[in-house]
Amino acid sequence: MIDIRNFSFAYKTTRVFDNINLQLQKGSIYGLLGENGVGKTTLLKVISGLLRPSAGSCKVDEFISFDRQPEFLQNIFLLPDEVPLPDSATPENFFADLAPFYPKQDAELLRHLTQELKVDSSRKFKEMSFGQQKKSLLACALALNTDYLLLDEPTNGLDIPSKADFRRILTERVGTDQTIVISTHQVKDVENLIDPIIIISNNSVLLDASVEKITDKLFFEYGALQRPDALYSEMMPGGYLNVLVNNGMGESQLNIEALFNAVLRNSAMIKNIFE
């Protein structure tokens, strides 16, 4: 479990987080959502032990992240949005350099994933498009088989078919003991993949809930009219998408972009609804 308690962080005089608490359980694909610059990458770096909290603590299982003990490091991997790659590197030798540090790594899984993602693992990164590089690095990260995998903006640079491949491959991880955290501002790319959902903004956590809880508390209505009591409304062909407080309306289909906008525009009300 990732256990973040009374956590604050600042870059010099810039406050990024102020006394937040989060617990991320094993075996789920978490969506860490927020606008650019709100601290998503910072939070991933704290979890992986690259940054020290200004106050409070961050523990992964029994380990304090910033202590970066070998037993901790071999079970967590952070894939940044951009990775500096040597000109001569290929996915195969990139993975081979990492493999000795990760005892559960699986070279056969790497071969399977690169085939699924339609990339040549023996080809040099410098000869690949940015999207091919991203897919190759994702395959390497998954094949390390760490208990915790942190992905920062993993769909940046991917075309539409590649985004579908990305979602399909991560869906295959559902039901395992691996915890995956996907940090992104491109919320549509991870729809129907992430559960639970965490939305951060203004130094705090605005929402931390499962999809089941979200659809229990909120109702996503597709109708002819814009509802005046909606937390968020968006015009669509043939009518409006309204996000409403679910007062016995039953089940509805989550729309993650509408949820994101509703949370950002009504943060205080959302916190009250979910407390």
VMD Tcl script that draws the C-alpha trace (Angstrom):
set ca {
  {0.00 0.00 0.00}
  {1.09 3.56 -0.70}
  {0.38 5.55 2.45}
  {0.67 9.35 2.30}
  {-0.09 11.10 5.59}
  {-0.28 14.80 6.48}
  {1.88 15.42 3.43}
  {3.03 18.86 2.34}
  {5.55 19.86 -0.30}
  {6.96 23.12 -1.61}
  {9.60 24.24 -4.08}
  {11.24 27.07 -2.16}
  {8.31 29.51 -1.75}
  {5.92 27.70 -4.12}
  {3.46 25.52 -2.21}
  {2.48 22.41 -4.20}
  {0.66 20.29 -1.59}
  {-0.71 21.25 1.79}
  {-1.46 18.52 4.35}
  {-2.94 15.86 2.06}
  {-3.70 12.23 2.88}
  {-3.94 9.36 0.40}
  {-3.95 5.57 0.66}
  {-3.51 3.59 -2.56}
  {-4.30 -0.09 -2.25}
  {-2.58 -2.92 -4.09}
  {-4.05 -4.36 -7.25}
  {-5.70 -1.30 -8.80}
  {-5.03 1.07 -11.69}
  {-5.29 4.55 -10.20}
  {-5.90 7.63 -12.29}
  {-4.07 10.70 -10.97}
  {-5.76 13.54 -12.80}
  {-5.19 17.27 -12.80}
  {-4.37 20.23 -14.98}
  {-0.81 20.91 -16.06}
  {1.37 22.23 -13.25}
  {-0.75 21.12 -10.28}
  {1.85 18.67 -8.92}
  {1.11 15.27 -10.47}
  {4.74 14.65 -11.43}
  {5.90 15.94 -8.05}
  {3.66 13.45 -6.26}
  {5.02 10.56 -8.36}
  {8.57 11.62 -7.53}
  {7.75 11.70 -3.82}
  {6.20 8.21 -3.99}
  {9.26 6.86 -5.81}
  {11.64 8.47 -3.30}
  {13.16 11.11 -5.57}
  {11.82 14.00 -3.48}
  {11.46 14.43 0.27}
  {8.19 15.70 1.76}
  {8.38 19.14 3.34}
  {6.14 17.75 6.09}
  {4.35 14.49 6.78}
  {5.33 11.12 5.35}
  {5.15 8.85 2.32}
  {5.51 5.10 2.84}
  {5.27 2.26 0.35}
  {4.49 -0.95 2.22}
  {6.80 -0.72 5.25}
  {9.40 1.51 3.55}
  {9.82 5.27 3.85}
  {10.14 6.26 0.18}
  {12.91 8.82 0.54}
  {15.14 6.32 2.36}
  {15.39 4.51 -1.03}
  {16.33 1.17 0.46}
  {17.24 -1.54 -2.11}
  {14.26 -3.69 -1.10}
  {12.00 -0.71 -1.86}
  {13.66 0.28 -5.14}
  {13.44 -3.21 -6.64}
  {9.65 -3.14 -6.31}
  {8.84 0.29 -7.77}
  {9.45 1.91 -11.15}
  {8.70 5.42 -12.35}
  {8.42 5.97 -16.11}
  {8.69 9.73 -16.71}
  {7.03 11.57 -19.57}
  {10.44 12.04 -21.21}
  {13.39 9.66 -20.84}
  {16.91 10.61 -22.04}
  {18.07 7.78 -24.28}
  {21.61 7.09 -25.60}
  {21.82 7.16 -29.39}
  {22.89 3.51 -29.55}
  {20.22 2.20 -27.15}
  {17.54 -0.27 -28.19}
  {14.60 -1.44 -26.06}
  {16.35 -4.79 -25.62}
  {19.60 -3.38 -24.21}
  {17.74 -0.66 -22.27}
  {15.80 -3.44 -20.54}
  {18.95 -5.55 -20.09}
  {20.64 -2.67 -18.25}
  {17.68 -2.37 -15.86}
  {16.98 -6.09 -15.38}
  {19.66 -6.89 -12.74}
  {18.03 -4.43 -10.33}
  {14.54 -5.95 -10.63}
  {14.39 -9.60 -9.54}
  {10.92 -10.24 -10.98}
  {11.71 -8.93 -14.46}
  {10.52 -11.02 -17.39}
  {12.32 -10.81 -20.75}
  {9.70 -13.04 -22.36}
  {7.00 -10.58 -21.30}
  {9.02 -7.79 -22.94}
  {9.02 -9.71 -26.23}
  {5.27 -10.30 -25.94}
  {4.49 -6.66 -25.16}
  {6.65 -5.20 -27.93}
  {4.89 -7.50 -30.38}
  {1.49 -6.43 -29.04}
  {2.47 -2.78 -29.32}
  {3.93 -3.28 -32.80}
  {7.46 -2.06 -32.06}
  {10.81 -3.66 -32.92}
  {12.74 -4.20 -29.68}
  {16.04 -4.55 -31.57}
  {15.70 -1.20 -33.34}
  {17.57 1.83 -32.00}
  {15.46 4.40 -30.19}
  {16.94 7.18 -32.33}
  {15.45 5.51 -35.41}
  {11.95 5.42 -33.90}
  {9.20 8.02 -33.84}
  {8.38 9.55 -30.45}
  {5.26 7.38 -30.24}
  {7.25 4.20 -30.92}
  {9.74 5.21 -28.24}
  {6.92 5.70 -25.74}
  {5.45 2.28 -26.52}
  {8.85 0.61 -26.22}
  {9.51 2.22 -22.86}
  {6.05 1.23 -21.63}
  {6.78 -2.39 -22.60}
  {10.08 -2.25 -20.71}
  {8.42 -0.76 -17.63}
  {5.68 -3.40 -17.54}
  {8.16 -6.24 -18.11}
  {10.12 -5.27 -14.98}
  {7.15 -6.71 -13.04}
  {7.44 -4.32 -10.12}
  {4.73 -4.25 -7.46}
  {4.29 -0.52 -8.10}
  {4.43 1.12 -11.52}
  {4.13 4.90 -11.85}
  {3.40 6.23 -15.35}
  {3.70 9.96 -16.01}
  {1.68 11.13 -19.04}
  {2.07 7.74 -20.76}
  {-0.24 8.56 -23.70}
  {1.64 11.71 -24.79}
  {2.81 11.19 -28.36}
  {0.60 8.15 -29.02}
  {-1.74 8.06 -32.01}
  {-5.33 6.85 -31.64}
  {-4.66 3.14 -32.40}
  {-1.68 3.15 -30.04}
  {-3.79 4.64 -27.25}
  {-6.25 1.79 -27.73}
  {-3.35 -0.71 -27.53}
  {-2.14 0.99 -24.36}
  {-5.54 0.68 -22.70}
  {-5.91 -2.96 -23.76}
  {-2.51 -3.98 -22.41}
  {-3.04 -2.24 -19.08}
  {-6.51 -3.74 -18.78}
  {-4.80 -7.13 -18.83}
  {-3.05 -6.11 -15.59}
  {-6.38 -5.68 -13.77}
  {-6.78 -8.42 -11.19}
  {-3.07 -8.79 -10.52}
  {-1.36 -7.59 -7.34}
  {0.40 -4.81 -9.25}
  {-0.54 -1.23 -8.41}
  {-0.37 1.15 -11.38}
  {-0.67 4.91 -11.03}
  {-1.32 6.82 -14.26}
  {-0.74 10.56 -14.05}
  {-2.33 12.51 -16.89}
  {-4.19 15.65 -17.88}
  {-5.56 13.87 -20.97}
  {-8.42 12.31 -19.08}
  {-10.24 10.87 -22.11}
  {-7.24 8.64 -22.88}
  {-7.70 6.62 -19.69}
  {-11.49 6.41 -19.55}
  {-12.78 2.92 -18.70}
  {-9.28 1.97 -17.52}
  {-8.69 3.75 -14.22}
  {-10.44 2.92 -10.97}
  {-10.16 4.57 -8.42}
  {-9.83 8.18 -9.58}
  {-7.84 10.90 -7.80}
  {-8.19 14.54 -8.89}
  {-5.81 17.14 -7.51}
  {-5.76 20.93 -7.72}
  {-5.04 23.98 -5.56}
  {-2.54 22.15 -3.28}
  {-5.10 19.54 -2.31}
  {-6.96 16.37 -3.23}
  {-10.38 17.30 -4.59}
  {-11.59 13.75 -5.20}
  {-10.40 10.27 -4.23}
  {-13.07 7.69 -5.00}
  {-13.87 4.50 -6.84}
  {-15.96 4.60 -10.01}
  {-18.73 2.81 -8.10}
  {-18.79 5.51 -5.43}
  {-18.67 8.29 -8.03}
  {-21.68 6.94 -9.91}
  {-23.47 6.39 -6.60}
  {-23.00 10.05 -5.63}
  {-23.26 11.69 -9.08}
  {-25.59 11.16 -12.02}
  {-24.46 11.66 -15.62}
  {-27.54 12.58 -17.65}
  {-27.82 12.90 -21.42}
  {-30.94 14.95 -22.09}
  {-32.55 17.55 -24.30}
  {-32.25 20.39 -21.79}
  {-29.50 22.08 -19.80}
  {-30.29 21.51 -16.13}
  {-30.00 24.64 -13.93}
  {-29.04 22.49 -10.92}
  {-26.22 20.72 -12.77}
  {-22.71 20.75 -11.33}
  {-21.52 20.84 -14.93}
  {-23.32 20.99 -18.29}
  {-21.95 20.55 -21.78}
  {-23.77 20.97 -25.06}
  {-23.69 17.87 -27.22}
  {-25.36 16.89 -30.51}
  {-29.05 16.57 -29.71}
  {-28.94 18.05 -26.22}
  {-26.80 18.32 -23.09}
  {-24.65 16.23 -20.83}
  {-25.48 17.20 -17.24}
  {-23.62 16.14 -14.11}
  {-26.06 16.11 -11.21}
  {-26.09 15.13 -7.57}
  {-27.54 11.60 -7.57}
  {-30.62 11.88 -5.41}
  {-32.05 8.42 -6.03}
  {-31.75 8.65 -9.80}
  {-30.15 5.22 -10.12}
  {-27.11 4.17 -12.14}
  {-25.48 6.12 -14.97}
  {-22.42 5.86 -17.20}
  {-19.41 7.81 -15.94}
  {-18.09 10.47 -18.31}
  {-14.60 11.20 -17.08}
  {-14.17 14.56 -18.81}
  {-17.46 15.80 -17.41}
  {-16.49 14.52 -13.97}
  {-13.16 16.32 -14.18}
  {-14.80 19.62 -15.10}
  {-17.51 19.23 -12.46}
  {-14.90 18.64 -9.75}
  {-12.73 21.59 -10.76}
  {-15.69 23.98 -10.90}
  {-17.38 22.83 -7.69}
  {-14.51 21.64 -5.50}
  {-16.07 22.58 -2.15}
  {-19.42 21.01 -3.00}
  {-17.75 17.86 -4.33}
  {-15.78 17.45 -1.11}
  {-19.00 17.72 0.91}
  {-20.78 15.19 -1.32}
  {-18.01 12.60 -0.96}
  {-17.17 13.05 2.72}
}
mol new
graphics top color blue
foreach p $ca { graphics top sphere $p radius 0.5 }
foreach p [lrange $ca 0 end-1] q [lrange $ca 1 end] { graphics top cylinder $p $q radius 0.2 }
display resetview
